């Protein structure tokens, strides 16, 4: 009976996370928080929910910016792009 109590205190604390493959061109939102671990940010509380909301806002903002691979995207436009990101990060 004594060994049973020792085993209970030494049980697995982190839930199993299986390996995964992300199809090309997809960026699942859940990968933004892949480094969160049980006991450290999980289970999610109000602070983590606010962080997730902020990540969503940032993703929307970045998606609205002009593509960086266009020929039109010159040094001046890159500077504006960087400034917009900085302003967004400061808010």
C-alpha positions in Angstrom: 0.0 0.0 0.0 2.9 2.4 0.7 4.2 2.1 -2.9 0.8 3.2 -4.2 1.1 6.6 -2.4 4.6 7.1 -3.8 3.4 6.4 -7.3 0.5 8.8 -7.0 2.9 11.6 -6.2 5.1 10.7 -9.2 2.5 10.5 -11.8 2.7 12.3 -15.2 1.8 15.9 -14.7 2.1 17.2 -18.3 -0.6 15.9 -20.7 0.6 14.0 -23.7 1.0 16.1 -26.8 1.3 14.0 -30.0 3.5 15.0 -32.9 1.7 16.9 -35.6 2.2 17.9 -39.3 1.0 21.3 -40.5 -0.1 21.3 -44.2 1.8 23.7 -46.4 0.2 27.2 -46.5 -1.7 26.7 -43.2 -0.9 28.5 -40.0 -3.2 27.1 -37.2 -3.8 29.7 -34.5 -3.0 27.1 -31.8 0.6 27.0 -32.8 1.0 30.6 -31.5 0.7 29.1 -28.0 2.5 25.8 -28.6 5.1 26.6 -26.0 2.6 27.1 -23.2 2.8 24.2 -20.7 0.5 22.8 -18.0 1.3 24.6 -14.8 2.9 27.5 -16.7 0.2 29.5 -18.5 -2.1 26.5 -18.7 -4.9 26.0 -17.8 -5.5 29.4 -19.3 -6.8 32.2 -17.1 -7.8 35.8 -17.8 -4.2 37.0 -18.5 -3.7 34.2 -21.1 -7.1 35.0 -22.7 -6.0 38.6 -23.1 -2.7 37.4 -24.6 -4.6 35.3 -27.1 -6.9 38.2 -28.0 -3.8 40.4 -28.6 -2.2 37.7 -30.8 -5.4 37.6 -32.9 -5.4 41.4 -33.2 -1.8 41.4 -34.3 -2.4 38.6 -36.9 -5.3 40.6 -38.3 -3.1 43.7 -38.4 -0.3 41.9 -40.2 -2.7 40.4 -42.7 -3.9 43.8 -43.6 -0.4 45.1 -44.4 0.8 45.1 -48.0 2.7 42.0 -49.0 6.5 42.3 -48.5 7.3 40.3 -51.6 5.8 42.7 -54.2 8.2 44.7 -56.5 6.3 47.8 -55.3 7.5 47.1 -51.7 10.6 49.4 -51.7 12.8 50.7 -48.9 10.5 53.5 -48.1 7.5 51.2 -47.8 9.5 48.8 -45.7 10.3 51.7 -43.4 6.6 52.5 -43.1 5.9 48.8 -42.5 8.4 48.6 -39.7 7.0 51.8 -38.1 3.5 50.5 -38.2 4.6 47.3 -36.5 6.4 49.3 -33.8 3.3 51.5 -33.2 1.1 48.4 -32.9 3.5 46.7 -30.5 3.6 49.8 -28.3 -0.2 49.9 -27.9 
